[in-house]
Amino acid sequence: MALFDTKNFNGEVFGAYVDKVPNLNRNELLKSGAIVEKSQYASMLPDQTGGNYITIPIKARIGGTPENYDGSTDITADSRDTFTHGRVVVGRAHGWTEKDFSTDITGEDFMAAAGEVAEYWDDIDQKTLLSTLKGIFSMTGTANLEFVNGHTYDVSSEADSNKFNETTLNNAIQKALGDNKSKFSLAIMHSQIATNLENLKLLAYMKGTDADGIERDLTLATLNGRTVLVDDNMPTELVTVPESAEGKGDGYTYTKYTTYVLGAGAIEYTDCGAKVPYEMGRNPSKNGGEDTLYSRQRKIFSPYGISFKQPSFISPTDSQLEVGTNWSLANNNASATKDQKYFPVKAIPIARIITRG
């Protein structure tokens, strides 16, 4: 087997292997239409300030009150509003060192190593996406709270019916989008929620056939006609209820689970690329000689209709993505409050459901 070092490592070939590794959850997100790729925005970055933040105009729908067409009433005209949609690039990098790393990424093991790297970045992308969702549901301000409150269906504090049941999803998406609720196509939930729905016989798992021809359940299911992804990385919160001051009840704890529901075009994704996404480095003296694989990526995960405000930093950390004041509904940037207009929340197919199980 040929040795692999910094002179003959082909980063483009390695990157191609990484891209070919199948990922069921990512593929289902793409197929559901919840995440749509907007590759054209990557070329815009060098033309805008800093190369790590871009603003995209979103045209509002035309509107206005029509005049009576009676031959004597003048016709008036309205102008179309344009909302500014800010997008920030999230840059991440990491490296892996092994004394015999060269043998792990060459020959027979080349695809295996690429698969590990692909899975690693899939996990990182998911954390970025979850931090983004946490951030937009932490927004403040009257206009932004119309989205936060209207697209949150929280039954966790109810004395009865505080768990996910047969009506929860339908009620949540109707609250968020009303008669446009059909835009929702995907729900991502914790396995505890999925298990409870299974026990109620409400969740049906899709089937797949493996290489040996054996039919198996996939990690994908359907609920009310929507695809369901089961993932224990969904947010949970342990709540402690103190003992009653009058001694009328013992204290107790319970867990709140957040389920996210996404619809067509909910998240716009752009792979902005890095100058050198993959490369090898060799230190011939350390530990008798070792190789390091370095990987870098720059991506945008932009909730449709919600802007990341112009940052003072280059690339946001997950913690910065989770800060609600860094986000705002796309708006027309009017200087006077009375003239401010915001992207309509009923056009944003993102919602969250909070239950006790």
N, C-alpha and C positions, 0 to 999 in steps of 0.2 A: 504494500500500500504506500502510495506516495505521501511524503510529508507535506504539511501545510504550513506556510509561514507568511510573513507580511509581504513577501515579494510576489507570491503567486496566488494570494487570496483574491477571489473575484467577487467583490461586493454586489455587483449587479446580478450575478448568477445566484448568489445566496439570497438576495432580496426576492428574486423570482420564485425561489422555492418557498420562502415565507408566505408570499402572496397566494400560492397554490394550496396551502394547507386549508382543508375545509373546516368551517366552524358553524355548527348547526344553529346556535342562537343568533349569531350575526347574520347568517343567511336568512333566517326567518324574519329578523327585523327589516332587512332589505326587501324581502318578498312581500311583507305586509304593507309596505309603502310608508311605514312610520318614519323610517330614516331614508332620506333621498340624498343622493350624491350630487353635489354642485361643484364639479371639478373646475369649472370656468373661473371661479373666484380666486384660485391659486395664482393665476397669471396677473391678477389685479394688485397683489400685495406689494410688489416693488414700486408701483406707481403712487401708493398712498403712504402717509406719514409713518415712519418707523418700520414699515414692511411687516408688521405683526398685527395690524388692526385695519379693517376696511369697513366702509359704510356703503350700504346698498340701498338704493331707493325702492320703496314699495308703493306702487300706485294704488290709491284708494278707489273704491267703486264710485262711479258717477251717481249723483243724486239730485235732490231739489224738488220743489213743489211745482207741478205743471200749471200753466195758465189756462184759462178757459179760451178755447179757440173759437171765437165768435165773430171775428172780423173787426172788432173794435178794441180788443184788449192787447196791449203790447206784450211781446214775448221777452222774458228775461233769461239770462244765462248765468250758470254757476261754473266756477273753475274746479278742477279735480284736485284734491289734496294729495300730497306725497309725504309718506312717512319715511324717516331715516332709520335704517336697521343696522346697528353696529355689531361687528363680529370680531372676536379676538382669537388669535392663534395660540393654542396650548402646545408648548414645546416640552418634550420629555427626552431624557437620555439615560442610558445605563450600560454597564459592562459586566462581563462574566469572565473570571480568570480560573484556569485549571492548568495544572502542571502538564497534563497530557491532552490539553484541549484540542490540539491539532488532529488527534485521531478521532475525536468526537464529532468533528465537522467535516470529515473527508470521507470519500469512498462510500461504504455501505451506510454509514451513520449520518451522511449529509442531510438527508430529509428529516431524520429524527431530530437533529439539532435545530433545523429550520422550524420544525413543528413546535419545539419548546419555545423558541423565540416568538413565534406567532401567537401561541397561547398566552405568553407573558404579556404581549402588547394588547391582546383582546381583554385581558383582565384590567390592564391600566386604562384602556378606553372606557370600559364599563364604569370604573371609578370616576373618570372624568364626567361621564354622562350622568351618573347619580349625583355628583357634586353640583352639576349644572341644574338638575331638576330641584335639588334642595335649595339652591340659590334663588331660582325664580319663584318658588313658593315661600320665600322669605322676604319678598319685596315689600316695601312700605309706600305710603302715599295713596291718596284717594283713588286715582285712576288705576294704579297697580293693584290695589286691594280688591278692586272689582274682579280682576282675574283670580287672585289668590283665593278669595272667599267663594266666588262663583264656581270655581273649578275644583273645590275641595268638598268632598262628601265624607263627613266625620260622624260616625255613629258610636265611637268608642266610649262616650260618656253616657250613653243611653242606659237606663236601668234594664230594659229588655231590648232584644234585637240589636245587641252591640257586636254581633259577629257577622261575617260575610255570609249572606244567604242567597236564595234564589232571586231576590229582587234588587240586591245591592248594586250590581253592575249597571243594570238598566236605569235605576234611579239616578246613579252618579252621572252617567253620560247624558241623561236628559237634563239634569241640572246645569251641566256645563255648556251644552250646545243646543238644547231645546230640540226643535224639529230638524236640526242638522246633525243629530246624534249618530247617524249612520256613517259619519266620517271616521268614527273610532273603529279600529281594526285589531287592536292588540292590547293585552293586559299582561303585566309582569308582576308576579306575586311570590311571596315567601312560601316555602313548602308546607308550613303549618296551615296556611290558608288553603292551599291546594288539597291537602289531606282532608281538611274539614269538608271541602266541597265534594271530594271523592266519596266520603262517608255518606253524604247526602245524595249521592249518585247524580250530581250536577255536572261533574267534570268528566269528559271523555278524552282519553289519551289517543293520540294518533299512532298508527302502526308503521313499522319499517321493517324491511327484510335485510338481514346482515349478509356477510360474504358467504356464510354457510347455508343460506337459504332459510334461516329460521326467523320467523316473524316475532318482533319484540316491540314493547311499548317504547315510544320516544319520550324525551323530556318536554314534549309539546302536547298541548291539549286544546280543547275548545270549550267555550262557555258563552252561551247566548249568541252563538255564531261568530264569536271573536277568538282569534288565536291566543293561547295562554302560554307564556314562558314561566317556568318555575325556577326561581333563583333565590337562594338564601342570603344573597347580598342585599336584598331589599331592606330598607330601613326598618328598624325596630326600636322601641323605647320602653324601658321598664318604668312603670308608674307606681309609686307608693302612696297609698291612702292611709293617713295617720289614724290612730285610734280616736274615736269620738271623745271630745272634751268632757261630755257628760257621762262617759263610760257606757254609752248605749250600743257601741259596736266595736269590734276588734279591728285593728288595722290590717290591711292586706295589700298585696301587690298584683299587678296584672301587666301584660305586655300589649303595647299598641303596635300594630303592623300597618305599614304603608304599601299600598298597591298602586302602581302607576298604570294609567291607561293612555295609550297613544293612538293617534289616527294618521291618516294619509298626510305626509309632508310635515309631521310634527317637528322633526329634527332635520336640519339641513347640514350635511356633512361634507367637508372638504379636506382631502389629503394634500397638504401644502408642500410636502417633501422637505428633505434636508440635503445640504450640499453633499454630505457623505453619510448616508443612512447606515451603512455597515462597513466596518473595517477591523483589521486585526492589528494588534500591537504585540511585540515580543520583548521580553526582558530576559536576556540570556544568563544573567547572573543570579537573579532572585530564585531561591528554592532550586537552584541548579538549572534553571531555565523554565520559563512559563509563558503561555500565550494568553492574550485577553481579546475577547470579541466585544467590540463597542457597537452600540446601536442608538440611533437618534430618530426622532419623528416630530413632525409639526402638523397638527390637525386642528380643524375648527368643528365644533359641535354647537350649532346655533339653533335654539328654539325659534320656530317661525313666529314672527311678529313681536319678539322680545329682544331688546338690544342689551349687549354688554357695553356699559358706558366707557368712554375713552379712558384707558387706564394710565396711571403714572409709571407702571411697571411694564416690562417686555412680555413676559409670559406669566399668566396667573397660576398660582398653586391651587390645589384642590380646595384649600381653606378659603382662598380668595374667591373662588368660583361659588362658594357656599354663602358668601355675604350678600344679603338681599339688596343693600344699597348700591352694589355694583351693577344691578340690573334695572331695566325699566321697559315698559311697553314702548314699542316704536312709536314715534310721534312726529309732528310736523315742525318742531323746533320753533314755534311761534314765541315771540318775545313777551307778548301780553298774555296773561293767564286766560282771559276771556276768549282768546283766539286759539288756544291750545287744543289740538285734537289728537287722539290716540288711536292706535290700531285696535279695531273692534275685537273684544275678547271672545265673542262668539265664533270668530274665525280661527281660533287657536285650539287645535285638537289635542290638548294635553290636560289630563285631570289626575287627581289622586284620591284614593279611597283609604280612610283610616278606620280600622276595626280592631277588635280584641282577638280576633282569630277567624 
